[in-house]
Amino acid sequence: MLVPLVVSFLVSFVAPAGAAQASCLRPPVTAPIVEHFESPPCPYCAGNRGIRFATARGAPVRAAASGVVVFAGWVVDTYYVVVRHGDGLRATYGALADSPWRAGQVVAAGSLIGLAADRVYFGLRDEQDRYLDPEPLLGRLMVPPYLVPTDGTAARLPPQPVLRCSG
C-alpha cells in the first residue's frame, strides 16, 4: 500500500516538532518573520526549510547560540554561515552581505555573524540532518523593567536585554 510508505518516508525526513532538545535560541535579528517554515514533502521537493526575516540591508545578524562555524561562504549568489551548536543543532544564516567568520572558528551567543544583504534566512537541522522549524525554539529578547527619573535628571541607560523562553 502506497500511503503508509509515503507517510513513513515523510516522518523520517522531517523531524517532529519535539525532536530537538529543549533549546532556547536567541533571535538572530530584530525583525518580523515574513516567511515561515514549510516542511518539504521529500528531500528534493519545494518547501521553505527555515524562516525569513524582514531585515533592512546592513542590519546586524547575531549568533543564536554559541558554537563552531562549519561553513562560511557563497552558494551561487547567497552568502551563508553555518554554526554547529553544543546541543548538536546546526544553524544556517543566509542572505548575508559577508561575514568575518571562517570554518573552525568558535562563536559566542550574540556574536555578530554578519550584516544582512536581504531578507535574512535562518534554518536549523538536527544531528540526523533533518530540517526543524526554528520558530518554536526562538526566545524573545526583553529589556527588564527599570526605573526612569521623572524629576528632569538624565536617565541612565536601560539594562541589557535578557533572553526569555516560552514553556
C-alpha beads as a LAMMPS data file, in Angstrom:
LAMMPS data file: protein, C-alpha beads

167 atoms
166 bonds

1 atom types
1 bond types

-500.0 500.0 xlo xhi
-500.0 500.0 ylo yhi
-500.0 500.0 zlo zhi

Masses

1 110.0

Atoms # bond

1 1 1 0.000 0.000 0.000
2 1 1 1.496 3.364 -1.059
3 1 1 0.038 5.631 1.645
4 1 1 1.866 4.055 4.648
5 1 1 5.159 4.144 2.722
6 1 1 4.741 7.843 1.904
7 1 1 3.795 8.673 5.490
8 1 1 6.741 6.663 6.807
9 1 1 9.087 8.480 4.433
10 1 1 7.739 11.896 5.446
11 1 1 8.064 11.135 9.137
12 1 1 11.674 10.057 8.697
13 1 1 12.584 13.081 6.538
14 1 1 11.267 15.918 8.697
15 1 1 11.816 15.835 12.428
16 1 1 8.749 16.129 14.611
17 1 1 8.284 19.392 16.474
18 1 1 9.559 17.950 19.749
19 1 1 12.568 16.171 18.270
20 1 1 15.062 18.844 19.230
21 1 1 16.293 19.287 22.733
22 1 1 14.532 21.957 24.767
23 1 1 16.764 24.647 23.253
24 1 1 16.058 28.315 23.555
25 1 1 17.780 30.298 20.864
26 1 1 18.407 33.994 20.604
27 1 1 16.623 35.503 17.576
28 1 1 19.344 36.234 15.003
29 1 1 17.818 39.594 14.056
30 1 1 15.347 42.120 15.378
31 1 1 12.743 41.959 12.626
32 1 1 9.408 40.277 11.963
33 1 1 9.242 36.857 10.334
34 1 1 7.873 37.160 6.794
35 1 1 8.237 33.559 5.593
36 1 1 7.528 30.653 7.912
37 1 1 8.922 27.119 7.853
38 1 1 7.192 24.879 5.321
39 1 1 8.212 21.258 5.511
40 1 1 9.030 19.829 2.076
41 1 1 7.319 16.511 1.243
42 1 1 10.591 14.984 0.015
43 1 1 14.336 15.796 0.154
44 1 1 14.324 17.464 -3.269
45 1 1 10.805 18.928 -3.228
46 1 1 9.932 22.584 -2.840
47 1 1 9.454 23.921 0.658
48 1 1 10.839 26.565 2.961
49 1 1 13.426 24.787 5.110
50 1 1 13.776 27.712 7.512
51 1 1 12.317 31.136 8.166
52 1 1 12.965 34.561 6.647
53 1 1 13.013 37.858 8.451
54 1 1 12.092 41.287 7.023
55 1 1 15.516 42.787 7.631
56 1 1 16.886 46.012 6.248
57 1 1 20.088 45.884 4.228
58 1 1 23.024 46.189 6.635
59 1 1 21.091 45.007 9.717
60 1 1 23.276 43.044 12.159
61 1 1 22.779 39.260 12.224
62 1 1 23.814 37.650 15.517
63 1 1 24.549 34.070 16.585
64 1 1 21.501 32.341 18.055
65 1 1 23.773 30.312 20.366
66 1 1 27.463 29.591 20.806
67 1 1 29.132 27.031 18.600
68 1 1 31.702 26.329 15.906
69 1 1 31.487 27.619 12.338
70 1 1 31.363 24.607 9.992
71 1 1 30.832 26.543 6.763
72 1 1 31.109 30.153 5.652
73 1 1 30.933 31.117 2.014
74 1 1 28.972 31.732 -1.147
75 1 1 26.460 29.266 -2.555
76 1 1 25.507 30.526 -6.001
77 1 1 24.794 34.205 -5.219
78 1 1 24.000 33.957 -1.492
79 1 1 26.450 34.156 1.420
80 1 1 25.847 31.607 4.204
81 1 1 27.335 30.861 7.613
82 1 1 26.564 27.526 9.307
83 1 1 27.244 27.098 13.037
84 1 1 27.133 23.763 14.915
85 1 1 25.884 24.317 18.439
86 1 1 26.744 22.265 21.519
87 1 1 23.334 20.563 21.509
88 1 1 24.005 19.156 18.021
89 1 1 21.791 21.595 16.138
90 1 1 23.231 23.350 13.096
91 1 1 22.025 26.884 12.447
92 1 1 22.232 28.308 8.944
93 1 1 22.305 32.066 8.466
94 1 1 21.710 33.155 4.871
95 1 1 21.361 36.272 2.734
96 1 1 24.375 37.875 4.397
97 1 1 26.410 40.626 2.742
98 1 1 29.584 38.983 4.064
99 1 1 30.975 37.631 7.304
100 1 1 34.316 37.726 9.115
101 1 1 33.865 34.102 10.260
102 1 1 35.618 31.094 8.741
103 1 1 35.175 27.353 9.281
104 1 1 36.679 26.150 12.564
105 1 1 36.247 29.411 14.461
106 1 1 34.281 29.472 17.727
107 1 1 31.429 31.977 18.041
108 1 1 29.697 33.095 21.222
109 1 1 25.939 33.531 21.508
110 1 1 25.043 37.009 20.332
111 1 1 28.265 37.472 18.317
112 1 1 27.905 39.385 15.072
113 1 1 27.670 36.746 12.321
114 1 1 27.437 39.299 9.531
115 1 1 25.283 42.006 8.011
116 1 1 22.046 41.402 6.126
117 1 1 22.156 41.688 2.355
118 1 1 18.447 40.991 2.023
119 1 1 15.725 39.198 3.977
120 1 1 17.774 37.044 6.349
121 1 1 17.278 33.285 6.219
122 1 1 17.557 31.246 9.439
123 1 1 17.313 27.469 9.357
124 1 1 18.009 24.595 11.747
125 1 1 18.994 20.965 11.208
126 1 1 19.434 18.263 13.801
127 1 1 22.182 15.640 14.093
128 1 1 20.365 13.393 11.604
129 1 1 20.347 16.283 9.075
130 1 1 16.572 16.759 9.380
131 1 1 15.209 20.263 8.995
132 1 1 13.492 21.711 12.055
133 1 1 11.060 24.587 12.376
134 1 1 13.154 27.215 14.220
135 1 1 10.218 29.354 15.395
136 1 1 9.244 27.264 18.454
137 1 1 12.881 27.337 19.615
138 1 1 13.332 31.107 19.392
139 1 1 13.136 33.052 22.613
140 1 1 12.469 36.770 22.881
141 1 1 14.927 39.450 23.887
142 1 1 13.271 41.507 26.620
143 1 1 14.550 44.615 28.380
144 1 1 13.936 44.119 32.118
145 1 1 11.893 46.809 33.845
146 1 1 13.951 49.660 35.239
147 1 1 13.296 52.993 36.933
148 1 1 13.324 56.182 34.904
149 1 1 13.683 59.551 36.668
150 1 1 10.710 61.866 36.464
151 1 1 12.380 64.898 38.065
152 1 1 14.268 66.000 34.955
153 1 1 17.599 64.353 35.776
154 1 1 19.298 62.427 33.000
155 1 1 18.075 58.884 32.550
156 1 1 20.577 56.059 32.811
157 1 1 20.980 53.560 30.007
158 1 1 18.493 50.683 30.034
159 1 1 19.770 47.277 31.175
160 1 1 20.899 44.725 28.591
161 1 1 18.106 42.637 27.071
162 1 1 17.542 39.209 28.619
163 1 1 16.587 36.108 26.639
164 1 1 13.123 34.885 27.674
165 1 1 11.987 31.443 26.611
166 1 1 8.456 30.119 26.491
167 1 1 7.453 26.901 28.165

Bonds

1 1 1 2
2 1 2 3
3 1 3 4
4 1 4 5
5 1 5 6
6 1 6 7
7 1 7 8
8 1 8 9
9 1 9 10
10 1 10 11
11 1 11 12
12 1 12 13
13 1 13 14
14 1 14 15
15 1 15 16
16 1 16 17
17 1 17 18
18 1 18 19
19 1 19 20
20 1 20 21
21 1 21 22
22 1 22 23
23 1 23 24
24 1 24 25
25 1 25 26
26 1 26 27
27 1 27 28
28 1 28 29
29 1 29 30
30 1 30 31
31 1 31 32
32 1 32 33
33 1 33 34
34 1 34 35
35 1 35 36
36 1 36 37
37 1 37 38
38 1 38 39
39 1 39 40
40 1 40 41
41 1 41 42
42 1 42 43
43 1 43 44
44 1 44 45
45 1 45 46
46 1 46 47
47 1 47 48
48 1 48 49
49 1 49 50
50 1 50 51
51 1 51 52
52 1 52 53
53 1 53 54
54 1 54 55
55 1 55 56
56 1 56 57
57 1 57 58
58 1 58 59
59 1 59 60
60 1 60 61
61 1 61 62
62 1 62 63
63 1 63 64
64 1 64 65
65 1 65 66
66 1 66 67
67 1 67 68
68 1 68 69
69 1 69 70
70 1 70 71
71 1 71 72
72 1 72 73
73 1 73 74
74 1 74 75
75 1 75 76
76 1 76 77
77 1 77 78
78 1 78 79
79 1 79 80
80 1 80 81
81 1 81 82
82 1 82 83
83 1 83 84
84 1 84 85
85 1 85 86
86 1 86 87
87 1 87 88
88 1 88 89
89 1 89 90
90 1 90 91
91 1 91 92
92 1 92 93
93 1 93 94
94 1 94 95
95 1 95 96
96 1 96 97
97 1 97 98
98 1 98 99
99 1 99 100
100 1 100 101
101 1 101 102
102 1 102 103
103 1 103 104
104 1 104 105
105 1 105 106
106 1 106 107
107 1 107 108
108 1 108 109
109 1 109 110
110 1 110 111
111 1 111 112
112 1 112 113
113 1 113 114
114 1 114 115
115 1 115 116
116 1 116 117
117 1 117 118
118 1 118 119
119 1 119 120
120 1 120 121
121 1 121 122
122 1 122 123
123 1 123 124
124 1 124 125
125 1 125 126
126 1 126 127
127 1 127 128
128 1 128 129
129 1 129 130
130 1 130 131
131 1 131 132
132 1 132 133
133 1 133 134
134 1 134 135
135 1 135 136
136 1 136 137
137 1 137 138
138 1 138 139
139 1 139 140
140 1 140 141
141 1 141 142
142 1 142 143
143 1 143 144
144 1 144 145
145 1 145 146
146 1 146 147
147 1 147 148
148 1 148 149
149 1 149 150
150 1 150 151
151 1 151 152
152 1 152 153
153 1 153 154
154 1 154 155
155 1 155 156
156 1 156 157
157 1 157 158
158 1 158 159
159 1 159 160
160 1 160 161
161 1 161 162
162 1 162 163
163 1 163 164
164 1 164 165
165 1 165 166
166 1 166 167
